[in-house]
Structure formats: C-alpha cells, structure tokens
Amino acid sequence: MTKFRPCIDLHNGRVKQIVGGSLSKDGQGLETNFESDLPAGYYANIYREDNLQGGHVIKLGGGNDAAARQALAAYPGGLQVGGGINLENASEWLRAGASHVIVTSWLFDSKGAFLPDRLDQLVAEVGKERLVIDLSCRGEADGWVVAMNRWQNTTDLFVDAATIADLADCCAEFLVHAADMEGKCEGVDERLVEFLGSHCPIPVTYAGGARSFEDLATVDRLSEGKVDLTIGSALDLFGGMQIQYSDCVAWNQQS
C-alpha cells in the first residue's frame, strides 16, 4: 500500500516550500509557496510523535546544515537527509542521526555525465542499505532524464527500465522528484508514477504536484501500492489549503 512520506525542505536555513524549477544557484527568480517561522526540529518532532517513517530532509543549497542537524536530532533514525551529500560527508550525516543519506549531484561530473565509480565508492563507505539514490528528473518527449544542481541541469542518465535495474542493486530506496511538477500543486505525473510502480524492485518515493488527498489513492492505484507519496505545498502543515496533514497520518494508520 502507498504510504504518505513527510518532508522538510530547507533553504537558507528556513523550512520552505518552493517551486522546484525556480531554484537557481544565484537565487534569482525563486518562487516560494511557503516559509515557516518555526524551526526544522518542530516538524521533525511532529513526524516522530505521529510515527511517520521514511521522511526526508532536503538541503536546498548552502546554509542549511544546522537546521538539518536539528531535525535529525529531534527524530534520530527517522529521517533521511539529502543535499550536498558526497563521499567525504556521508558517514558524518549518518552519525548525526540520519537513517539514510540521499545522493544525486555528486554522482555526476560538472557536465552531467554519470560517474559509476563514485557510486561504488559511496556504497563501500556507507553500505547500500543506508543509501537512497535521488532520480529526480525532468520530462522529455519520450521519458525522463535525471536533473542535478537543484534540478537546473539535466544529465546523461535517463530514468528508464535499464537505469532502474542497474541502480536498484546499489541502494536501499529511490527518491524521485518530478521537478517539472514540484511545488505547482497541479497533480502528480501519473505516467511517471505508473512507470515507477512497474519497474522499481525496491522502495521508491515520488514527490511533485500532489494537490488533493485523493492523490494518495491515485498513486496507490497506478503503482499497485508500490510507490509512496510525499506531499509538500498543498499540505496545511506548510500553509496549503488542499490537504490536511491529519488525513495523511490517518491514511498511513489504516494499513
């Protein structure tokens, strides 16, 4: 059964919900749906109290380490962490309380070429059971391609059956943000959800575009319960009007 997975997105040390495609390196043109006056630890405590598993803390750029550490300390072993993860700091984040580290951009060179040797090194350092590979992607005419550097740059790695099969042996889970949908509350990418449900042999979480409580049932149906769903901007916890957090907690409890 599809589960609701919580998130804490951090930008400049604050909990925010943004339109994913607007997040450039220089911060120009950033579209923010929500910015909280409450610290990251506040949200982590809520997730801990409600026994929500497998949520993720994403550091969107620099200046977020302290906030991420606060969240992990509030819910040790209950949250994954991503954003700037590499061979040098991955173990440190696990020691800080993360259940898993999430990696994307470090697996590519500056031009977007996939570097499988780096993945091998990271697996050797932390173990595949503590690693989540982020296949956040942008849509193309015939499918999807992984995007790196805050989803601004596309890579040479396609999100297709061959990629999924190859990488599934190297990690515990996949995280897939549909970057074109992220923060827009225009509905999930149903074709991508169905694809992930058909091809992912390990747990996978989809994020991007959720706009109603019924999206949980939609993802459950399209993926035959194999894909979990993260909800951000539409959630009342983050200022949204479309989905009540309490309903999502109750959804998880019914299984």
C-alpha positions as CSV (number, residue, x, y, z in Angstrom):
1,M,0.0,0.0,0.0
2,T,1.2,3.5,-0.8
3,K,2.3,5.5,2.2
4,F,2.4,9.2,2.9
5,R,6.0,10.2,3.5
6,P,6.8,13.6,5.2
7,C,9.4,16.1,4.2
8,I,11.4,19.1,5.5
9,D,12.8,21.2,2.7
10,L,15.4,23.7,3.8
11,H,16.5,26.9,2.0
12,N,18.8,29.4,3.7
13,G,18.2,27.7,7.0
14,R,14.5,28.0,6.9
15,V,11.7,25.5,6.3
16,K,10.2,26.4,2.9
17,Q,8.1,25.0,0.1
18,I,9.3,26.3,-3.3
19,V,8.5,25.8,-7.0
20,G,11.3,23.3,-7.8
21,G,12.2,24.6,-11.2
22,S,12.8,28.1,-9.9
23,L,15.7,27.2,-7.6
24,S,18.8,28.6,-9.4
25,K,22.3,28.9,-7.9
26,D,22.1,32.7,-7.5
27,G,18.6,32.7,-6.1
28,Q,17.2,34.9,-8.8
29,G,13.6,34.1,-9.7
30,L,12.9,31.9,-6.7
31,E,9.2,31.2,-6.3
32,T,8.3,30.4,-2.7
33,N,4.9,28.9,-1.7
34,F,5.6,28.8,2.0
35,E,8.2,29.9,4.5
36,S,7.9,28.9,8.1
37,D,8.7,30.9,11.2
38,L,9.1,27.5,13.0
39,P,12.4,25.6,13.1
40,A,13.1,22.4,11.4
41,G,13.1,20.5,14.7
42,Y,9.4,21.4,15.2
43,Y,8.4,19.5,12.1
44,A,10.7,16.6,12.9
45,N,9.1,16.3,16.3
46,I,5.6,16.2,14.8
47,Y,6.7,13.4,12.4
48,R,8.2,11.5,15.4
49,E,5.1,11.8,17.5
50,D,3.0,10.5,14.6
51,N,5.4,7.7,13.9
52,L,5.8,8.6,10.3
53,Q,8.7,6.7,8.7
54,G,10.9,7.3,5.8
55,G,10.6,11.1,5.5
56,H,13.4,13.2,4.1
57,V,15.2,16.4,4.9
58,I,16.5,18.1,1.8
59,K,19.1,20.9,2.0
60,L,18.5,23.2,-1.0
61,G,21.8,24.9,-1.2
62,G,24.2,26.2,1.5
63,G,23.4,27.5,4.9
64,N,21.2,24.6,5.9
65,D,23.5,22.2,7.9
66,A,22.5,23.5,11.3
67,A,18.8,23.2,10.6
68,A,19.2,19.7,9.1
69,R,21.1,18.6,12.2
70,Q,18.4,20.0,14.4
71,A,15.8,18.0,12.6
72,L,17.8,14.8,12.7
73,A,18.5,15.2,16.4
74,A,14.7,15.6,17.0
75,Y,13.9,12.4,15.2
76,P,17.1,10.3,15.2
77,G,16.9,7.4,12.8
78,G,13.5,8.6,11.5
79,L,14.6,10.9,8.7
80,Q,16.7,10.7,5.6
81,V,18.9,13.6,4.6
82,G,20.0,14.9,1.1
83,G,21.6,17.9,-0.5
84,G,25.3,18.1,-1.0
85,I,25.9,14.6,0.1
86,N,29.3,13.2,-1.0
87,L,31.9,10.6,-0.1
88,E,33.5,12.9,2.5
89,N,30.4,13.8,4.5
90,A,28.0,10.9,4.1
91,S,29.1,9.0,7.2
92,E,29.0,12.2,9.2
93,W,25.4,12.7,8.4
94,L,24.6,9.1,9.4
95,R,26.3,9.7,12.7
96,A,24.2,12.9,13.1
97,G,21.1,10.8,13.1
98,A,20.0,10.3,9.5
99,S,18.6,6.8,8.7
100,H,19.9,7.2,5.1
101,V,21.8,9.6,3.0
102,I,20.3,10.7,-0.3
103,V,22.7,11.4,-3.2
104,T,22.2,13.0,-6.7
105,S,24.6,15.6,-8.0
106,W,27.8,14.1,-6.6
107,L,27.3,11.1,-8.9
108,F,27.8,13.2,-12.0
109,D,30.6,15.4,-13.3
110,S,30.2,19.1,-14.0
111,K,28.8,18.4,-17.4
112,G,26.2,15.9,-16.2
113,A,28.0,12.6,-17.1
114,F,27.2,9.8,-14.7
115,L,30.2,8.5,-12.7
116,P,29.5,4.9,-11.6
117,D,32.9,4.7,-9.8
118,R,31.6,7.4,-7.4
119,L,28.6,5.4,-6.6
120,D,30.7,2.3,-5.9
121,Q,32.8,4.4,-3.5
122,L,29.8,5.6,-1.7
123,V,28.3,2.2,-1.4
124,A,31.6,1.0,0.0
125,E,31.6,3.8,2.6
126,V,28.1,3.7,4.0
127,G,26.6,0.4,2.6
128,K,23.8,0.2,0.1
129,E,21.3,-0.3,3.0
130,R,21.9,3.3,4.1
131,L,21.9,4.9,0.7
132,V,19.0,6.5,-1.3
133,I,19.6,7.4,-4.9
134,D,17.7,10.5,-5.9
135,L,16.5,10.2,-9.5
136,S,14.7,13.5,-9.5
137,C,14.0,14.2,-13.2
138,R,12.6,16.4,-15.9
139,G,10.3,15.2,-18.6
140,E,11.3,14.8,-22.2
141,A,9.3,13.8,-25.2
142,D,10.0,10.1,-24.8
143,G,10.5,9.9,-21.0
144,W,12.5,11.5,-18.2
145,V,16.1,12.5,-17.6
146,V,17.8,12.9,-14.2
147,A,18.4,16.6,-13.2
148,M,21.1,17.8,-10.9
149,N,22.2,21.0,-9.2
150,R,18.9,22.0,-7.7
151,W,17.2,20.4,-10.7
152,Q,18.6,23.1,-13.0
153,N,20.9,20.9,-15.2
154,T,19.9,17.7,-17.0
155,T,22.3,14.8,-17.1
156,D,23.1,11.9,-19.4
157,L,21.2,9.4,-17.1
158,F,17.7,8.6,-18.3
159,V,15.0,7.3,-15.9
160,D,14.2,4.1,-17.8
161,A,13.9,0.4,-17.1
162,A,17.6,-0.2,-17.6
163,T,18.7,2.6,-15.2
164,I,16.3,1.4,-12.5
165,A,17.5,-2.2,-12.9
166,D,21.2,-1.2,-12.7
167,L,20.9,1.1,-9.7
168,A,18.5,-1.0,-7.7
169,D,21.4,-3.2,-6.6
170,C,23.3,-0.2,-5.2
171,C,20.8,1.4,-2.8
172,A,18.0,0.8,-0.4
173,E,15.5,3.1,-2.0
174,F,14.9,5.6,-4.8
175,L,13.6,9.2,-4.3
176,V,12.0,10.7,-7.4
177,H,11.0,14.4,-7.5
178,A,9.2,15.3,-10.7
179,A,11.0,18.6,-11.0
180,D,8.6,20.0,-13.6
181,M,5.7,19.5,-11.2
182,E,7.4,20.3,-7.9
183,G,5.6,23.0,-5.9
184,K,2.9,23.6,-8.5
185,C,0.0,21.6,-7.0
186,E,-1.2,20.7,-10.4
187,G,-1.4,17.0,-9.9
188,V,1.1,14.1,-9.9
189,D,2.8,12.9,-13.0
190,E,0.6,9.8,-13.4
191,R,2.7,8.3,-16.2
192,L,5.9,8.6,-14.1
193,V,4.1,7.1,-11.1
194,E,2.9,4.2,-13.1
195,F,6.3,3.6,-14.6
196,L,8.0,3.6,-11.2
197,G,5.4,1.1,-9.9
198,S,6.0,-1.2,-12.8
199,H,9.8,-1.1,-12.8
200,C,11.2,-0.4,-9.3
201,P,12.1,-3.6,-7.4
202,I,12.9,-1.6,-4.2
203,P,11.0,1.0,-2.2
204,V,10.5,4.3,-4.1
205,T,9.0,7.7,-3.1
206,Y,7.5,10.1,-5.6
207,A,7.2,13.8,-5.0
208,G,5.8,16.6,-7.1
209,G,2.5,18.1,-7.8
210,A,0.2,16.5,-5.2
211,R,-2.9,18.7,-4.9
212,S,-5.6,16.6,-3.1
213,F,-5.9,13.9,-0.5
214,E,-7.2,11.7,-3.3
215,D,-3.7,11.7,-4.9
216,L,-2.7,9.1,-2.3
217,A,-5.3,6.7,-3.6
218,T,-4.4,7.6,-7.2
219,V,-0.7,6.8,-6.6
220,D,-1.7,3.6,-4.8
221,R,-3.9,2.5,-7.8
222,L,-1.4,3.5,-10.5
223,S,1.6,1.9,-8.8
224,E,-0.3,-1.1,-7.3
225,G,0.8,0.2,-3.9
226,K,4.5,0.1,-4.7
227,V,5.2,3.9,-4.7
228,D,5.0,6.1,-1.7
229,L,4.0,9.8,-2.0
230,T,5.5,12.9,-0.5
231,I,3.1,15.9,-0.2
232,G,4.5,19.5,0.2
233,S,2.9,22.8,-0.8
234,A,-0.7,21.5,-0.8
235,L,-0.4,20.4,2.9
236,D,-1.9,22.5,5.6
237,L,1.2,21.9,7.7
238,F,3.0,24.1,5.1
239,G,0.3,26.7,4.6
240,G,-1.6,24.7,1.9
241,M,-5.4,24.6,1.7
242,Q,-5.9,21.4,-0.2
243,I,-4.8,18.6,2.0
244,Q,-4.9,18.1,5.8
245,Y,-1.9,16.6,7.4
246,S,-4.1,14.7,9.9
247,D,-5.8,12.9,7.0
248,C,-2.4,11.7,5.7
249,V,-1.5,10.4,9.1
250,A,-4.8,8.5,9.3
251,W,-4.2,7.1,5.8
252,N,-0.9,5.5,7.0
253,Q,-2.5,4.1,10.1
254,Q,-5.2,2.3,8.2
255,S,-2.8,-0.3,6.8
